[in-house]
Every structure is written in C-alpha cells, then in structure tokens.
Amino acid sequence: MPRIKFKPDNQVPYDKVPVQIKVLPGVRDKLKSVPNWQERLRQYINQLITENTQQNDEI
C-alpha cells in the first residue's frame, strides 16, 4: 500500500504545476534547513503579489 508523503494543510489544493527558480549554489541546502520553509515561502510570495497589486492600483 502506498504511503502518503505529503498532506497539505490548506483547504484549496495546490496548483499541479510548481513554480521553479534558479538559485546560487548552496542556497537549496540552506533553505531546506529552515523550519517550515515551504509554507513561509508561500506566504512571502502571496505578500509580494499583494504589495505589487496595491502599487499597481495606485498608478
């Protein structure tokens, strides 16, 4: 029987296509050592989008 490796905490499913970025050597390993890094990064991305939307509305 397959083991469930990932169970999302949110009510809405994540997009099936991941966002990918290139980083400098060593950043990936350092990022993985940060507790709860994926959720924190998702929150930061949402914050960037919100701030950008607000700036565009002011123009």
Biotite code that builds the C-alpha atoms (Angstrom):
import biotite.structure as struc

atoms = struc.array([
    struc.Atom([0.000, 0.000, 0.000], chain_id="A", res_id=1, res_name="MET", atom_name="CA", element="C"),
    struc.Atom([1.481, 3.408, -0.953], chain_id="A", res_id=2, res_name="PRO", atom_name="CA", element="C"),
    struc.Atom([2.481, 5.691, 1.862], chain_id="A", res_id=3, res_name="ARG", atom_name="CA", element="C"),
    struc.Atom([1.212, 9.293, 1.824], chain_id="A", res_id=4, res_name="ILE", atom_name="CA", element="C"),
    struc.Atom([4.281, 11.528, 1.664], chain_id="A", res_id=5, res_name="LYS", atom_name="CA", element="C"),
    struc.Atom([2.586, 14.924, 1.619], chain_id="A", res_id=6, res_name="PHE", atom_name="CA", element="C"),
    struc.Atom([-0.635, 16.163, 3.146], chain_id="A", res_id=7, res_name="LYS", atom_name="CA", element="C"),
    struc.Atom([-1.425, 19.862, 2.553], chain_id="A", res_id=8, res_name="PRO", atom_name="CA", element="C"),
    struc.Atom([-2.711, 21.964, 5.443], chain_id="A", res_id=9, res_name="ASP", atom_name="CA", element="C"),
    struc.Atom([-4.882, 24.228, 3.331], chain_id="A", res_id=10, res_name="ASN", atom_name="CA", element="C"),
    struc.Atom([-8.453, 23.739, 2.120], chain_id="A", res_id=11, res_name="GLN", atom_name="CA", element="C"),
    struc.Atom([-7.696, 24.580, -1.526], chain_id="A", res_id=12, res_name="VAL", atom_name="CA", element="C"),
    struc.Atom([-5.456, 22.160, -3.424], chain_id="A", res_id=13, res_name="PRO", atom_name="CA", element="C"),
    struc.Atom([-2.141, 23.461, -4.677], chain_id="A", res_id=14, res_name="TYR", atom_name="CA", element="C"),
    struc.Atom([-1.555, 24.070, -8.356], chain_id="A", res_id=15, res_name="ASP", atom_name="CA", element="C"),
    struc.Atom([-0.317, 20.962, -10.161], chain_id="A", res_id=16, res_name="LYS", atom_name="CA", element="C"),
    struc.Atom([2.415, 22.937, -11.931], chain_id="A", res_id=17, res_name="VAL", atom_name="CA", element="C"),
    struc.Atom([5.139, 24.038, -9.465], chain_id="A", res_id=18, res_name="PRO", atom_name="CA", element="C"),
    struc.Atom([6.906, 27.403, -9.527], chain_id="A", res_id=19, res_name="VAL", atom_name="CA", element="C"),
    struc.Atom([10.608, 26.849, -10.063], chain_id="A", res_id=20, res_name="GLN", atom_name="CA", element="C"),
    struc.Atom([13.502, 29.282, -9.637], chain_id="A", res_id=21, res_name="ILE", atom_name="CA", element="C"),
    struc.Atom([17.255, 29.052, -10.104], chain_id="A", res_id=22, res_name="LYS", atom_name="CA", element="C"),
    struc.Atom([19.338, 29.863, -7.032], chain_id="A", res_id=23, res_name="VAL", atom_name="CA", element="C"),
    struc.Atom([23.021, 30.227, -6.309], chain_id="A", res_id=24, res_name="LEU", atom_name="CA", element="C"),
    struc.Atom([24.986, 27.125, -5.318], chain_id="A", res_id=25, res_name="PRO", atom_name="CA", element="C"),
    struc.Atom([24.376, 26.124, -1.708], chain_id="A", res_id=26, res_name="GLY", atom_name="CA", element="C"),
    struc.Atom([21.117, 28.049, -1.316], chain_id="A", res_id=27, res_name="VAL", atom_name="CA", element="C"),
    struc.Atom([18.950, 24.951, -1.789], chain_id="A", res_id=28, res_name="ARG", atom_name="CA", element="C"),
    struc.Atom([20.602, 23.079, 1.077], chain_id="A", res_id=29, res_name="ASP", atom_name="CA", element="C"),
    struc.Atom([20.486, 26.125, 3.363], chain_id="A", res_id=30, res_name="LYS", atom_name="CA", element="C"),
    struc.Atom([16.815, 26.680, 2.547], chain_id="A", res_id=31, res_name="LEU", atom_name="CA", element="C"),
    struc.Atom([15.962, 23.090, 3.447], chain_id="A", res_id=32, res_name="LYS", atom_name="CA", element="C"),
    struc.Atom([17.421, 23.659, 6.917], chain_id="A", res_id=33, res_name="SER", atom_name="CA", element="C"),
    struc.Atom([14.900, 26.469, 7.594], chain_id="A", res_id=34, res_name="VAL", atom_name="CA", element="C"),
    struc.Atom([11.909, 25.184, 9.590], chain_id="A", res_id=35, res_name="PRO", atom_name="CA", element="C"),
    struc.Atom([8.618, 25.217, 7.654], chain_id="A", res_id=36, res_name="ASN", atom_name="CA", element="C"),
    struc.Atom([10.376, 26.849, 4.675], chain_id="A", res_id=37, res_name="TRP", atom_name="CA", element="C"),
    struc.Atom([7.794, 25.892, 2.060], chain_id="A", res_id=38, res_name="GLN", atom_name="CA", element="C"),
    struc.Atom([4.845, 27.415, 3.878], chain_id="A", res_id=39, res_name="GLU", atom_name="CA", element="C"),
    struc.Atom([6.853, 30.513, 4.782], chain_id="A", res_id=40, res_name="ARG", atom_name="CA", element="C"),
    struc.Atom([7.892, 30.941, 1.158], chain_id="A", res_id=41, res_name="LEU", atom_name="CA", element="C"),
    struc.Atom([4.269, 30.574, 0.001], chain_id="A", res_id=42, res_name="ARG", atom_name="CA", element="C"),
    struc.Atom([3.232, 33.304, 2.463], chain_id="A", res_id=43, res_name="GLN", atom_name="CA", element="C"),
    struc.Atom([6.036, 35.578, 1.263], chain_id="A", res_id=44, res_name="TYR", atom_name="CA", element="C"),
    struc.Atom([5.044, 35.064, -2.374], chain_id="A", res_id=45, res_name="ILE", atom_name="CA", element="C"),
    struc.Atom([1.438, 35.972, -1.518], chain_id="A", res_id=46, res_name="ASN", atom_name="CA", element="C"),
    struc.Atom([2.716, 39.089, 0.272], chain_id="A", res_id=47, res_name="GLN", atom_name="CA", element="C"),
    struc.Atom([4.752, 40.125, -2.795], chain_id="A", res_id=48, res_name="LEU", atom_name="CA", element="C"),
    struc.Atom([1.726, 39.675, -5.036], chain_id="A", res_id=49, res_name="ILE", atom_name="CA", element="C"),
    struc.Atom([-0.471, 41.702, -2.680], chain_id="A", res_id=50, res_name="THR", atom_name="CA", element="C"),
    struc.Atom([2.051, 44.534, -2.436], chain_id="A", res_id=51, res_name="GLU", atom_name="CA", element="C"),
    struc.Atom([2.518, 44.599, -6.201], chain_id="A", res_id=52, res_name="ASN", atom_name="CA", element="C"),
    struc.Atom([-1.248, 44.655, -6.768], chain_id="A", res_id=53, res_name="THR", atom_name="CA", element="C"),
    struc.Atom([-1.627, 47.576, -4.353], chain_id="A", res_id=54, res_name="GLN", atom_name="CA", element="C"),
    struc.Atom([1.183, 49.516, -6.078], chain_id="A", res_id=55, res_name="GLN", atom_name="CA", element="C"),
    struc.Atom([-0.381, 48.934, -9.489], chain_id="A", res_id=56, res_name="ASN", atom_name="CA", element="C"),
    struc.Atom([-3.759, 50.139, -8.192], chain_id="A", res_id=57, res_name="ASP", atom_name="CA", element="C"),
    struc.Atom([-2.149, 53.428, -7.035], chain_id="A", res_id=58, res_name="GLU", atom_name="CA", element="C"),
    struc.Atom([-0.758, 54.162, -10.513], chain_id="A", res_id=59, res_name="ILE", atom_name="CA", element="C"),
])
